């Protein structure tokens, strides 16, 4: 009896250990067998999907409707003055007068500063007195010539002397004008660098004159757009620190391509009538290269690349149908479809990697607008 009891206890321990060790491995198999048995019961008539334990893929759809597409190119640039010059004298001398106020507007031709010209004025007075004397002599000689009292040669000498004095007067007046610094155009004058009494020469900068109405805008575009951007092309730009958009127009295109960047320098012009913008602003430039109305456009993430082209999945009669497509204009998020899709189609935009042709799907969400 004792020996049989020991055997029985040993067998039970072995069975118990076997159950502990192998139960986790056979548990899924038991569950699967249990599921099959349940399908033969009352719940077997629930239809496909629930009866087979297979869940149909839920997807999101995009309803294709007519849309306007714009091919925008963004660049960066800088604002430049319409005119800008460092003011300086054409000759050397001591500054005897400064007639402008820093930061104020000046008109073309205004006298801005003056260099001492007293020696030149004295020479001018001397020549003018000589001219008067020689002029009176020429008048008397002409009267004598009319009476044949003098030769033509004697009269020509007096005329030459008078013309020489007049040429010397013109030269002195030109030198006097070099002592005057006048505004070459309308604009706003900046800060001055010298004071009255300072000695100046042609290399000495007195101040800077700037004209910012209109204002220039310099930027560059890739060479592939060279034939699209011409004189008069509209440009939209914004400056840093402002949300306002400004409208300019291209008025100059550099005829050469910059080899280092393979780009073309473009210059646009903005009226800036109120001078609200200054030169030197950092600008974000936008060009509308092309615009397509009533286009078939879809989100770019819905497109699947293939060896022989591109394809998308369309929801039709509860299934995902693969469709070959041809593309056109591309923007940051949308792609124009030139062939393969039409208005009213429902494009599948989610679960793309899990789809295959004629796979049953459930349309969970439908997006009707971009």
Secondary structure in CASP SS format (residue, H / E / C, confidence):
PFRMAT SS
TARGET T0000
AUTHOR 0000-0000-0000
METHOD secondary structure of the structure
MODEL  1
X C 1.00
X H 1.00
X H 1.00
X H 1.00
X H 1.00
X H 1.00
X H 1.00
X H 1.00
X H 1.00
X H 1.00
X H 1.00
X H 1.00
X H 1.00
X H 1.00
X H 1.00
X H 1.00
X H 1.00
X H 1.00
X H 1.00
X H 1.00
X H 1.00
X H 1.00
X H 1.00
X H 1.00
X H 1.00
X H 1.00
X H 1.00
X H 1.00
X H 1.00
X H 1.00
X H 1.00
X H 1.00
X H 1.00
X H 1.00
X H 1.00
X H 1.00
X H 1.00
X H 1.00
X H 1.00
X C 1.00
X C 1.00
X H 1.00
X H 1.00
X H 1.00
X H 1.00
X H 1.00
X C 1.00
X C 1.00
X C 1.00
X C 1.00
X C 1.00
X C 1.00
X C 1.00
X C 1.00
X C 1.00
X C 1.00
X E 1.00
X E 1.00
X E 1.00
X E 1.00
X E 1.00
X E 1.00
X E 1.00
X C 1.00
X C 1.00
X C 1.00
X E 1.00
X E 1.00
X E 1.00
X E 1.00
X E 1.00
X E 1.00
X E 1.00
X E 1.00
X E 1.00
X E 1.00
X E 1.00
X E 1.00
X E 1.00
X E 1.00
X E 1.00
X E 1.00
X E 1.00
X E 1.00
X E 1.00
X E 1.00
X E 1.00
X C 1.00
X C 1.00
X C 1.00
X C 1.00
X C 1.00
X E 1.00
X E 1.00
X E 1.00
X E 1.00
X E 1.00
X E 1.00
X C 1.00
X C 1.00
X C 1.00
X C 1.00
X C 1.00
X C 1.00
X E 1.00
X E 1.00
X C 1.00
X C 1.00
X C 1.00
X C 1.00
X E 1.00
X E 1.00
X E 1.00
X E 1.00
X E 1.00
X C 1.00
X C 1.00
X H 1.00
X H 1.00
X H 1.00
X H 1.00
X H 1.00
X H 1.00
X H 1.00
X H 1.00
X H 1.00
X H 1.00
X H 1.00
X H 1.00
X H 1.00
X H 1.00
X H 1.00
X H 1.00
X H 1.00
X H 1.00
X H 1.00
X H 1.00
X H 1.00
X H 1.00
X H 1.00
X H 1.00
X H 1.00
X H 1.00
X H 1.00
X H 1.00
X H 1.00
X C 1.00
X C 1.00
X C 1.00
X C 1.00
X C 1.00
X H 1.00
X H 1.00
X H 1.00
X H 1.00
X H 1.00
X H 1.00
X H 1.00
X H 1.00
X H 1.00
X H 1.00
X H 1.00
X H 1.00
X H 1.00
X H 1.00
X H 1.00
X H 1.00
X H 1.00
X H 1.00
X H 1.00
X H 1.00
X H 1.00
X H 1.00
X H 1.00
X H 1.00
X H 1.00
X H 1.00
X H 1.00
X C 1.00
X E 1.00
X E 1.00
X E 1.00
X C 1.00
X C 1.00
X C 1.00
X C 1.00
X E 1.00
X E 1.00
X E 1.00
X C 1.00
X C 1.00
X C 1.00
X C 1.00
X C 1.00
X C 1.00
X C 1.00
X C 1.00
X C 1.00
X E 1.00
X E 1.00
X C 1.00
X C 1.00
X C 1.00
X C 1.00
X C 1.00
X C 1.00
X E 1.00
X E 1.00
X E 1.00
X E 1.00
X E 1.00
X E 1.00
X E 1.00
X E 1.00
X E 1.00
X E 1.00
X E 1.00
X E 1.00
X E 1.00
X E 1.00
X E 1.00
X E 1.00
X H 1.00
X H 1.00
X H 1.00
X C 1.00
X C 1.00
X C 1.00
X C 1.00
X C 1.00
X C 1.00
X C 1.00
X C 1.00
X E 1.00
X E 1.00
X E 1.00
X E 1.00
X E 1.00
X E 1.00
X C 1.00
X C 1.00
X C 1.00
X C 1.00
X C 1.00
X C 1.00
X E 1.00
X E 1.00
X E 1.00
X E 1.00
X E 1.00
X E 1.00
X E 1.00
X E 1.00
X C 1.00
X C 1.00
X C 1.00
X C 1.00
X E 1.00
X C 1.00
X C 1.00
X C 1.00
X C 1.00
X E 1.00
X E 1.00
X E 1.00
X E 1.00
X E 1.00
X E 1.00
X E 1.00
X E 1.00
X C 1.00
X C 1.00
X C 1.00
X C 1.00
X C 1.00
X C 1.00
X C 1.00
X C 1.00
X C 1.00
X C 1.00
X C 1.00
X E 1.00
X E 1.00
X E 1.00
X E 1.00
X E 1.00
X E 1.00
X E 1.00
X E 1.00
X E 1.00
X E 1.00
X E 1.00
X E 1.00
X E 1.00
X E 1.00
X C 1.00
X E 1.00
X E 1.00
X E 1.00
X H 1.00
X H 1.00
X H 1.00
X C 1.00
X E 1.00
X E 1.00
X E 1.00
X C 1.00
X C 1.00
X E 1.00
X E 1.00
X E 1.00
X E 1.00
X E 1.00
X E 1.00
X E 1.00
X E 1.00
X C 1.00
X C 1.00
X E 1.00
X E 1.00
X E 1.00
X E 1.00
X E 1.00
X E 1.00
X E 1.00
X E 1.00
X E 1.00
X E 1.00
X E 1.00
X E 1.00
X C 1.00
X C 1.00
X C 1.00
X E 1.00
X E 1.00
X E 1.00
X E 1.00
X E 1.00
X E 1.00
X C 1.00
X C 1.00
X C 1.00
X C 1.00
X C 1.00
X C 1.00
X E 1.00
X E 1.00
X E 1.00
X C 1.00
X C 1.00
X C 1.00
X H 1.00
X H 1.00
X H 1.00
X C 1.00
X C 1.00
X C 1.00
X C 1.00
X E 1.00
X E 1.00
X E 1.00
X E 1.00
X E 1.00
X E 1.00
X E 1.00
X E 1.00
X E 1.00
X C 1.00
X C 1.00
X C 1.00
END
